[in-house]
Amino acid sequence: MRNIDKIRTSLGLDNIYGLYFSHKGLSSLMPLQRQDRPGGRAADPKCDPLTASCQRDGMSLEPIASPEPEELALFRPVEIEQKKKELNRPLPVDCETQAYRLRISPVGHQVNLPVYLAGERPAATYLDITLEPGAEAAITLVTAKTEEPIFLNISLEENSRLDLNLIKMPGYISWQLLSYRVAVATGASLRQHAVNLDSSVYQAGQVFLRGEGAEARTQTAAFVNSFESQRFDMTIRHEVPHTVSDMFNHGVIMAEGFGCFAGRGVIIKGAYGSKADQDSRFLALDPAAKAEAYPVLIIDEYDVEAGHAGSVGQMDAESLFYLQSRGLTLDEAHSLITAGYLFPILHDMARCVPALKQTVAYLQQRVIEKVSL
């Protein structure tokens, strides 16, 4: 069985068509079962495997010219790079890219689209994604083994909604270099979940709330193995009144591992009535584990609500004592607390996108395996 088939089966995505990027580039728009037609099977799309120019089910996909270096430079974040240590794997901005444009129109149901990037890639992947007014989509990006950079340039037009799920496939340990920019228009909303349970990662997001009523809610679940490094950099910028943002990040770190959450909420002058919240926490399972949390608020307006919280700590002795008093062993208490640190993000992913219920169950099982002592 091919790796891509193993991944799709494990995550329960066999019956949802998706984009698969192999070492040759985009290989197909998989003709899999449609979710709004139970038991029905869609016809093969008219796609050229090399050019991937096609239209289907409210989506259009076409290759585009590679972005110029100055365009890619916009994807390089500043928050982590200005901190104490230099990154040993920064996102490049002068690399070769294989670029595609994806447009999703309103079709009366939510579009569920897994996007797989697996194996070694000859170039970076650049996806320009637009949700037209009123469109609803769940895009689940699954990566395995690939270390080449991934750039997502996303535009959410008026009253559209995107659930963006970023999953590093457990068991395929490799660097993941990912940067995305999202522009959110009036009445549109972004809900993003990121899950990485073993690999090193450098993930950066920039979200621009550019229309009244725009919302962005991001959640990250990170399990950092021994000697691995996971860095997450997120900036959400409120540019107009009455916009809402929320960042919620939880990480667990093994011995000699390193984790970093850098969050920046920016409310510019004139963005009154906006709300910005952050919560970034790391649980260190060993004194040798290292973590950093940088919650930042930059506010240039009075009539707003904003707050942040950040912590790095070890297992709480009182919680361990309480669980043992209820009949659990010390090892069972450790495992329960550790799993409970990450499960809320996974549960929320399943709540937002019911089609990912089996995906979440698989990820939960991987967490349980990791925390079982």
C-alpha positions in Angstrom: 0.0 0.0 0.0 1.3 3.4 -0.9 2.1 5.9 1.9 -0.7 8.2 0.6 -3.2 5.4 0.9 -2.0 4.5 4.4 -2.4 8.2 5.4 -5.9 8.6 4.0 -7.1 5.3 5.6 -5.6 6.1 9.0 -7.2 9.6 9.0 -10.5 8.3 7.7 -10.4 10.4 4.6 -10.8 7.7 2.0 -14.2 8.9 1.0 -13.4 12.6 0.5 -11.7 13.7 -2.6 -8.5 15.7 -2.2 -5.3 17.1 -3.8 -2.2 15.0 -3.6 1.2 16.6 -4.2 3.9 14.0 -4.9 7.5 14.4 -5.9 6.2 15.1 -9.4 4.0 17.9 -8.3 0.2 17.9 -8.1 -0.8 14.4 -9.3 -4.6 14.5 -9.2 -7.8 15.9 -7.8 -8.7 12.5 -6.4 -12.1 11.3 -7.6 -13.4 10.1 -4.3 -16.9 9.9 -2.8 -18.8 13.2 -2.3 -19.9 13.9 1.3 -23.3 15.4 0.3 -24.2 12.3 -1.7 -23.9 9.3 0.6 -23.0 6.2 -1.3 -22.7 8.1 -4.5 -19.4 8.3 -6.4 -18.4 11.3 -8.4 -17.1 10.9 -11.9 -13.4 11.3 -12.6 -12.5 14.9 -13.0 -11.1 16.1 -16.3 -7.6 16.8 -15.0 -4.2 16.7 -16.6 -1.9 15.1 -14.0 0.9 17.5 -14.9 -0.9 20.8 -15.3 -3.8 20.0 -12.9 -6.1 22.5 -14.6 -9.7 21.5 -13.7 -13.0 22.5 -12.3 -15.3 20.5 -10.1 -17.9 20.8 -7.4 -17.6 24.5 -7.0 -13.8 24.5 -7.1 -11.4 25.5 -9.8 -7.7 24.7 -9.8 -5.0 25.9 -12.1 -1.2 26.2 -12.1 0.2 29.8 -11.9 3.5 31.4 -12.2 5.9 31.1 -9.3 5.7 34.2 -6.9 8.6 36.6 -7.0 11.1 36.7 -4.0 9.6 40.0 -2.8 6.2 38.2 -2.6 7.6 35.3 -0.6 9.4 37.8 1.7 6.0 38.7 3.0 5.7 35.2 4.5 8.8 35.6 6.7 7.6 36.3 10.2 9.5 38.7 12.5 8.4 37.6 16.0 10.7 34.6 16.6 13.5 35.9 14.4 13.9 38.9 16.7 14.3 36.8 19.8 17.4 35.4 21.5 18.6 32.7 19.1 18.8 32.4 15.3 16.7 29.8 13.6 18.7 26.9 12.2 16.0 26.3 9.6 14.4 29.7 8.6 11.8 29.9 5.9 13.6 30.8 2.6 12.2 33.5 0.4 14.2 32.9 -2.7 13.4 29.3 -3.4 11.8 27.6 -6.5 8.1 27.0 -6.1 5.4 24.9 -7.7 2.4 27.3 -7.6 -1.3 26.7 -7.9 -4.5 28.8 -7.6 -7.6 27.3 -5.9 -11.0 29.0 -5.9 -14.0 27.8 -4.0 -17.5 29.1 -4.7 -20.6 28.8 -2.6 -22.3 25.5 -3.5 -24.9 25.1 -0.8 -22.8 22.8 1.4 -19.4 22.8 3.0 -16.5 21.8 0.7 -14.3 19.3 2.5 -10.9 19.2 0.9 -7.8 17.3 2.2 -4.5 18.4 0.7 -1.6 16.0 1.0 2.0 16.7 0.7 4.1 13.6 1.0 7.7 12.6 0.4 10.6 14.6 -0.9 9.7 17.5 -3.1 11.8 19.2 -5.8 10.6 22.6 -4.9 8.5 24.6 -2.4 4.7 24.4 -2.7 2.7 27.7 -3.0 -1.1 27.6 -2.9 -3.2 30.7 -3.6 -6.6 30.0 -2.1 -9.7 32.2 -2.5 -13.1 31.6 -0.9 -15.7 33.5 -2.8 -18.5 35.5 -1.0 -20.6 33.1 1.0 -18.5 30.0 0.4 -17.8 27.5 3.2 -14.9 25.1 3.2 -12.8 22.9 5.4 -9.3 22.5 4.1 -7.1 19.9 5.8 -3.5 20.1 5.0 -1.6 16.8 5.8 2.1 16.7 5.4 4.4 13.6 5.7 8.2 13.5 5.3 8.4 16.6 3.1 10.8 19.3 4.3 10.4 21.8 1.5 8.7 25.0 2.4 4.9 25.4 2.1 3.3 28.8 1.5 -0.4 29.4 1.7 -1.9 32.7 0.5 -5.5 32.7 1.5 -8.3 35.3 0.8 -11.7 35.0 2.6 -14.2 37.2 0.8 -17.4 38.6 2.4 -19.3 36.2 4.6 -17.2 33.2 3.7 -16.0 30.7 6.3 -12.8 28.5 6.4 -11.8 25.8 8.7 -8.1 25.3 8.1 -6.6 22.2 9.7 -2.8 21.8 9.6 -1.8 18.2 10.5 1.8 16.8 10.5 1.2 13.1 10.1 2.4 11.2 13.1 5.1 8.6 12.4 6.7 10.5 9.5 9.3 12.5 11.4 10.7 15.4 9.4 11.0 19.1 9.5 7.8 21.0 8.5 8.4 24.5 7.2 5.0 26.3 6.8 4.0 29.9 6.5 0.5 31.2 5.7 -1.2 34.6 5.2 -4.9 35.1 5.5 -7.0 38.2 4.6 -10.4 38.1 6.2 -13.2 40.3 4.7 -16.4 41.6 6.2 -18.4 39.0 8.0 -15.9 36.2 7.1 -14.4 33.9 9.6 -11.2 31.7 10.0 -11.0 28.8 12.3 -7.6 27.2 12.3 -6.3 24.0 14.1 -2.7 22.9 14.0 -1.6 19.5 15.3 2.0 18.2 15.4 2.7 15.2 17.6 6.3 14.3 16.9 8.2 16.3 14.3 10.2 19.5 14.4 8.3 22.4 12.9 8.6 26.1 12.0 5.1 27.3 11.5 4.2 31.0 11.0 0.8 32.6 10.4 -0.3 36.1 9.6 -4.0 37.0 9.7 -5.4 40.3 8.6 -8.9 41.2 9.8 -9.9 43.7 7.1 -13.7 43.9 7.3 -16.1 44.6 10.2 -17.3 41.4 11.8 -14.3 39.5 10.7 -13.1 36.7 13.1 -10.1 34.6 13.5 -9.7 31.8 16.0 -6.6 29.7 16.1 -5.7 26.6 18.2 -2.4 24.6 18.3 -1.7 21.2 19.9 2.0 20.4 20.0 3.7 17.3 21.4 7.5 17.9 21.3 9.6 14.7 21.3 13.0 14.5 22.9 15.6 16.5 20.9 12.9 17.9 18.6 12.1 21.6 18.2 8.7 23.1 17.5 8.2 26.9 16.9 4.9 28.6 16.2 4.7 32.3 15.3 1.2 33.9 14.9 0.3 37.5 14.3 -3.4 38.6 14.0 -3.9 42.2 13.0 -7.2 44.0 13.6 -7.4 46.7 10.9 -11.1 47.8 11.2 -13.7 48.1 14.0 -15.6 45.2 15.6 -13.3 42.3 14.8 -12.5 39.3 17.0 -9.4 37.2 17.4 -8.5 34.4 19.8 -5.3 32.3 20.0 -5.2 29.1 22.1 -2.0 27.1 22.2 -1.1 24.1 24.3 2.2 22.1 24.1 3.8 19.2 25.9 7.5 18.8 25.8 9.7 15.7 26.5 13.3 15.8 27.8 15.7 17.8 25.7 12.9 19.0 23.5 12.3 22.7 22.8 9.0 24.5 22.1 8.1 28.1 21.4 4.8 29.9 21.0 5.1 33.5 19.8 1.7 35.3 19.6 1.1 38.9 18.6 -2.3 40.6 18.6 -2.3 44.0 16.9 -5.2 46.5 17.2 -4.5 49.5 15.1 -5.9 53.0 15.6 -9.6 53.1 14.6 -10.2 49.4 15.2 -12.6 50.2 18.1 -14.9 47.6 19.5 -12.4 44.8 18.7 -11.5 41.9 20.9 -8.2 40.1 21.1 -7.3 37.2 23.4 -4.3 34.9 23.7 -3.6 31.8 25.8 -0.3 29.9 25.3 0.9 27.2 27.7 3.6 24.6 27.8 3.7 21.5 30.0 7.3 20.3 30.5 7.6 16.6 31.4 11.2 16.8 32.4 13.5 19.5 33.9 15.6 19.2 30.8 12.7 20.3 28.5 12.8 23.9 27.4 10.0 26.2 26.3 9.3 29.9 25.6 6.0 31.7 25.4 5.8 35.3 24.0 2.3 36.7 24.2 2.3 40.2 22.9 -0.4 42.8 22.5 0.1 46.0 20.5 -2.9 48.3 21.0 -3.4 51.7 19.6 -7.1 52.2 20.4 -9.1 52.7 23.7 -12.5 51.1 23.1 -11.3 47.4 22.9 -11.1 44.2 24.9 -7.7 42.4 25.0 -5.9 40.0 27.2 -3.2 37.4 27.2 -1.8 34.6 29.3 1.3 32.5 29.0 3.0 29.9 31.1 5.7 27.3 31.1 5.6 24.7 33.9 5.8 21.2 35.1 3.2 18.8 36.3 1.1 20.3 39.2 1.7 18.3 42.4 -1.8 19.1 43.8 -3.5 17.7 40.6 -1.4 14.6 40.8 -2.3 14.1 44.5 -6.0 14.6 43.8 -6.1 12.0 41.0 -4.2 9.5 43.1 -6.7 10.1 45.9 -9.4 9.0 43.4 -7.7 5.7 42.8 -5.3 6.4 39.9 -1.6 5.4 40.1 1.0 8.0 39.7 1.7 6.9 36.1 -2.0 7.0 35.2 -2.3 10.5 36.7 0.6 11.7 34.7 -0.9 10.3 31.5 -4.3 11.7 32.1 -3.1 15.2 32.8 -0.8 15.1 29.8 -3.5 13.9 27.4 -6.0 16.4 28.8 -3.6 19.2 27.9 -4.0 18.5 24.2 -7.4 16.9 23.9 -9.5 20.1 24.0 -7.9 21.3 20.7 -8.6 17.9 19.0 -12.2 17.9 20.3 -12.8 21.4 18.9 -11.5 20.3 15.5 -14.1 17.5 15.4 -16.8 19.9 16.6 -16.0 22.4 13.8 -15.6 19.8 11.1 -17.7 16.6 11.8 -16.2 15.0 8.7 -12.9 14.8 10.7 -14.3 12.7 13.5 -12.2 9.7 12.6 -9.2 11.9 12.0 -9.4 13.2 15.5 -10.0 9.8 16.9 -6.7 8.6 15.2 -4.8 11.6 16.6 -6.2 11.1 20.1 -5.0 7.5 20.0 -1.5 8.7 19.0 -1.5 11.0 22.0 -2.6 8.3 24.3 0.2 6.1 23.1 2.8 8.8 23.6 1.7 9.6 27.2 1.3 6.0 28.4 4.2 5.3 30.7 
